[in-house]
Amino acid sequence: MKKRKPIHWGSVADTAITYLLLLAVGFVFFFPCLWLILASFSSSGSIYSFQGFFPSGYSVDSFRKLFTDTAMYDYPRWFGNSLFIATMSCIFGTMLTILTAYCMSRFRFKSRKALMKTTLVLGMFPSFMGMTAVYLLMTQFNFINNHWGLILIYTAGAPLGYMVQKGFFDSIPNTIDEAARLDGATNFQVFCKIHLPLSMPMIVYTALTSFTWPWSDYILPKLLLKTKDTWTVAVGLMSLGETEFSRFAAGSIFIAVPIVILYLCLAKHLISGNVAGAVKE
Amino acid sequence: MRELMKNANGRVTASMLVMGLGQLCYRQWGKGLMYLAVQIGYIFYLVTVGARDLFGFFTLGSVESNPWYGIEGDNSVIMLIMGVLAWIVTILYIAVYLSNIKDVYATQKRVAAGGRPARFREELQELLDGKFYKTVLFVPVVGVCVFNILPVVFMILVAFTNYGGEIVPPALVDWVGLENFRKILALGEFAPTFFKILGWNFLWALLSTAINYFGGLSLALLLNKKCVRGKAFWRAFPILAYAIPGFITLLGFKFMFSYGGPINHYITEAGRQAIGFLDLDAKWSARIIGLLVNAWISIPSSMLLATGILSNADQSQYEAARLDGAGAFQQFRYLTLPFVVFSTTPVLISQFIGNFNNFGIFYFLRGGLYIDGYFLASDTDLLINWLYNLSIDNNYYAIGAAISLIIFIITSLISLAVYVASPAYRQEETYR
């Protein structure tokens, strides 16, 4: 048996303060979420009938109304729209981003530096500076009120965020490639057979980020989707006022929960993904 | 190139005249026909719309519409954007044209050296091997050109026109040079608003970046302490905040601080007047709420970043420091801080710029308010919110575009300066 250590009052106090701080932090981050969750189960819809943070009565009515009372606010439809746009953009965007990052990391070609500088400069422009132009382009191509127009824009913009993934590919040693090349593999095969399996965590991370971006974007859909039945969840929820507060809360909870669970499962990858992006060339 | 001009044989010259002709002479049917198709396609494009678009770019239209006489007129804005598109198509065409000449010249050299022209299938295979990057990057480059570069170029050009306000199609738009910048910086209704917003914008970016950065760092250090059990559990709370889509958080907080919201409920319960935290006259309370809400949203991600970086820190240095009798604060001041600042300088820049252009916070908390003394803006609006109000809600396109250019100049200058002055740039090897 171990001998009992003498108690250091200093370190006990330190531990106590640490835990107090942790509790405070946990409270600060959790309480607003708890408030929304409680609100979604409130029996009356309006925010004015709440007793402070807590609703006066509880029921699952708002969830039921969310899916059945679709005359004014067609939540299931918005949900479907969002899901379609985000899934498609996620698939195409992830493919393009991973491939771009792979090329930028592994190949040395003439226009490489120029391309990298261009993406850097493009990133300096305010994000929706080109919004008017995109809108005009979309009217020219007849893509207003069309989900494919949005998917096209999200997919086209995705490869610009390749830096994190490039950092990841940079960390895979070149010797693996060289060994495979000696065995006669083409670059295409090297990518499919070696790098794809190795970069699974990075692909998951990319897919997650390129899913959540269209999933929670509101400016582009608001600009391009004019009719109510083409709206996405973000645009739809924004149109709800204070009297529909619990419906807003229920709708938010419903779309936030899957993402939150995904993120919690991927907490480890998030840390490493963030770091890969931080390390510059 | 000069060498090419001197040594070119008849077939290379043929390709210069008609794309793909030289390749066809070398019996490279597939490739030759593809080049030929590109040229025919481009000529077809020029004849149908391209030539008109290319010239439309300069004139921006000359026929004003007149419904009285049934004249349809020119739409200057469409002419401008399609003109830019036509120029991009032309540049891409020239690139293909040059590659066509280079290709046939390479074949000429190959044949002269005793080889035979490459077969079509070999070339296709080469696209999956040596030229794999060309195959892969083609789609992203075209996509970025059309949906990112084209809009940006268009807006840069719009900044030098009088598009917007009264002058929207069917009225004709014209080039006006630097007039818009003069308006913003020197005269009339725009200048006072611009400088007020600019000052607040800098203050906001500095404060919010500092709060988020040090908040995230201290949270990471707190979670990293040896005495903390169940790190994953404690870390889950900030990640929860990180994972919720931003617009939900922001609208939620807007409800929380609204007149009917819970905070005002407790204030009225205590017998006071309800406070309009985000109301028209709530200058500083709205600004502070904005800072706090932004901290709530952004601290988790900088915590994740700091956690990752701290896990790379060299533990033996801390051991040595402890042996030398350094206290916890000294360890933080002389070991942790320099290391973290060194590793995160690039991220710090991008966070600063992200905050400088943080559109969502005040758009959701206080969107659509116009306050006296400001031209189509409120006292919490950042430049990017003003840009949105002007160009998307109120049709001041040219002024909006000029403001985006000013934002671009500011952010790129800052990042350049910080980057050049940062330790990560000056002494890259310190921590390797």
Contacts between the chains, C-beta under 8 A, distances in Angstrom:
chain1	res1	chain2	res2	distance
A	11	B	227	7.3
A	14	B	227	6.9
A	15	B	227	4.4
A	18	B	222	6.5
A	18	B	225	5.7
A	18	B	227	6.0
A	18	B	228	6.3
A	19	B	228	7.8
A	21	B	222	6.0
A	22	B	222	6.7
A	22	B	223	7.7
A	22	B	228	6.9
A	22	B	234	5.2
A	25	B	219	6.5
A	25	B	222	7.5
A	25	B	234	7.6
A	25	B	237	6.6
A	25	B	238	7.3
A	26	B	234	6.5
A	26	B	237	4.4
A	28	B	296	7.4
A	29	B	237	4.2
A	29	B	238	5.4
A	29	B	240	6.1
A	29	B	241	4.6
A	29	B	296	7.3
A	29	B	300	7.5
A	30	B	237	5.3
A	30	B	240	6.7
A	32	B	241	8.0
A	32	B	249	7.5
A	32	B	252	6.1
A	32	B	253	7.1
A	32	B	256	7.1
A	32	B	296	7.5
A	33	B	240	6.0
A	33	B	241	7.4
A	33	B	244	7.0
A	35	B	252	7.6
A	35	B	256	7.3
A	35	B	262	7.3
A	36	B	248	7.8
A	36	B	252	5.5
A	46	B	260	7.6
A	47	B	255	5.9
A	47	B	258	7.1
A	47	B	260	4.7
A	47	B	261	6.4
A	48	B	260	4.4
A	50	B	260	7.9
A	50	B	262	6.3
A	50	B	265	6.8
A	51	B	265	7.2
A	52	B	262	4.7
A	52	B	265	4.6
A	52	B	266	5.5
A	52	B	269	7.3
A	53	B	262	4.3
A	96	B	139	6.5
A	96	B	140	5.2
A	96	B	143	7.5
A	99	B	136	4.6
A	99	B	137	7.9
A	99	B	140	7.6
A	100	B	136	7.2
A	100	B	137	6.6
A	100	B	140	5.0
A	102	B	136	7.5
A	103	B	132	7.4
A	103	B	133	4.2
A	103	B	136	5.2
A	103	B	137	5.6
A	106	B	133	8.0
A	107	B	132	7.3
A	107	B	133	4.2
A	109	B	133	5.9
A	115	B	137	7.7
A	115	B	141	7.6
A	118	B	149	7.9
A	119	B	144	7.9
A	121	B	412	7.3
A	122	B	144	7.6
A	122	B	148	5.8
A	122	B	149	7.1
A	122	B	152	6.8
A	124	B	353	7.4
A	124	B	408	5.6
A	124	B	411	5.2
A	124	B	412	4.5
A	124	B	415	7.1
A	125	B	152	5.4
A	125	B	404	6.7
A	125	B	407	7.9
A	125	B	408	5.1
A	126	B	357	5.3
A	126	B	383	8.0
A	126	B	384	5.4
A	126	B	387	6.6
A	126	B	404	5.0
A	126	B	407	4.9
A	126	B	408	6.8
A	127	B	357	6.5
A	127	B	359	7.0
A	127	B	384	7.7
A	128	B	359	7.4
A	128	B	388	7.2
A	129	B	151	7.4
A	129	B	152	6.4
A	129	B	155	5.2
A	129	B	387	7.5
A	129	B	401	7.4
A	129	B	404	3.9
A	129	B	407	7.9
A	129	B	408	7.6
A	130	B	148	7.0
A	130	B	150	7.8
A	130	B	151	2.6
A	130	B	152	5.2
A	130	B	154	6.8
A	130	B	155	5.5
A	131	B	151	7.6
A	131	B	391	7.5
A	131	B	392	6.4
A	132	B	151	7.9
A	132	B	154	8.0
A	132	B	155	6.9
A	132	B	158	7.6
A	132	B	391	5.8
A	132	B	392	7.1
A	132	B	397	5.8
A	132	B	400	7.5
A	132	B	401	7.9
A	133	B	81	6.1
A	133	B	150	6.8
A	133	B	151	3.5
A	133	B	152	7.8
A	133	B	154	4.0
A	133	B	155	5.8
A	133	B	158	8.0
A	134	B	147	6.8
A	134	B	151	5.2
A	136	B	77	6.4
A	136	B	78	6.8
A	136	B	81	5.3
A	136	B	154	7.9
A	137	B	81	6.5
A	137	B	146	7.7
A	137	B	147	7.7
A	137	B	150	7.2
A	137	B	151	7.2
A	140	B	78	6.8
A	140	B	81	7.4
A	140	B	82	7.1
A	152	B	147	7.1
A	153	B	147	5.5
A	155	B	143	6.8
A	156	B	140	7.9
A	156	B	143	3.4
A	156	B	144	6.3
A	156	B	146	6.8
A	156	B	147	3.9
A	156	B	148	6.8
A	157	B	143	7.9
A	157	B	144	7.6
A	157	B	147	6.4
A	157	B	148	6.2
A	159	B	140	3.9
A	159	B	143	7.1
A	159	B	144	6.5
A	160	B	144	6.4
A	160	B	148	6.7
A	186	B	125	7.4
A	186	B	128	5.5
A	186	B	129	3.9
A	186	B	132	7.6
A	187	B	128	6.9
A	187	B	129	5.0
A	187	B	130	7.1
A	187	B	132	4.0
A	188	B	128	3.8
A	188	B	129	6.5
A	188	B	132	5.7
A	191	B	132	7.3
A	212	B	245	7.0
A	215	B	245	6.7
A	216	B	245	3.2
A	216	B	246	6.0
A	216	B	247	5.9
A	216	B	248	7.6
A	218	B	247	5.3
A	219	B	359	7.7
A	223	B	392	7.2
A	234	B	245	7.3
A	234	B	247	5.4
A	237	B	247	7.4
A	237	B	248	7.3
A	237	B	251	7.1
A	238	B	247	6.9
A	238	B	251	6.9
A	242	B	255	6.8
A	242	B	258	6.3
A	242	B	260	5.6
A	245	B	255	6.1
A	248	B	251	7.0
A	248	B	255	7.7
A	249	B	252	7.8
A	252	B	244	7.9
A	252	B	248	4.3
A	252	B	251	7.8
A	252	B	252	7.2
A	255	B	245	7.0
A	255	B	248	7.7
A	256	B	243	7.3
A	256	B	244	4.8
A	256	B	245	6.3
A	256	B	248	5.9
A	259	B	243	5.3
A	259	B	244	7.5
A	259	B	245	7.0
A	260	B	240	5.9
A	260	B	243	4.3
A	260	B	244	6.5
A	262	B	243	7.5
A	263	B	239	5.7
A	263	B	242	6.7
A	263	B	243	3.7
A	264	B	236	5.9
A	264	B	239	6.0
A	264	B	240	7.5
A	264	B	243	7.3
A	267	B	232	7.1
A	267	B	235	6.5
A	267	B	236	7.5
A	267	B	239	5.7
A	267	B	304	8.0
A	270	B	239	7.5
A	270	B	304	5.5
A	271	B	304	5.3
A	271	B	307	5.5
A	271	B	308	4.3
A	271	B	311	7.7
A	272	B	308	6.2
A	274	B	301	7.3
A	274	B	304	5.2
A	274	B	305	4.6
A	274	B	308	5.5
A	275	B	305	7.0
A	275	B	308	3.6
A	275	B	309	6.2
A	275	B	312	7.3
A	277	B	347	7.5
A	278	B	305	6.3
A	278	B	308	7.6
A	278	B	309	6.8
A	278	B	343	6.3
A	278	B	344	6.1
A	278	B	346	6.6
A	278	B	347	4.9
A	279	B	343	7.5
A	280	B	346	4.9
A	280	B	424	6.9
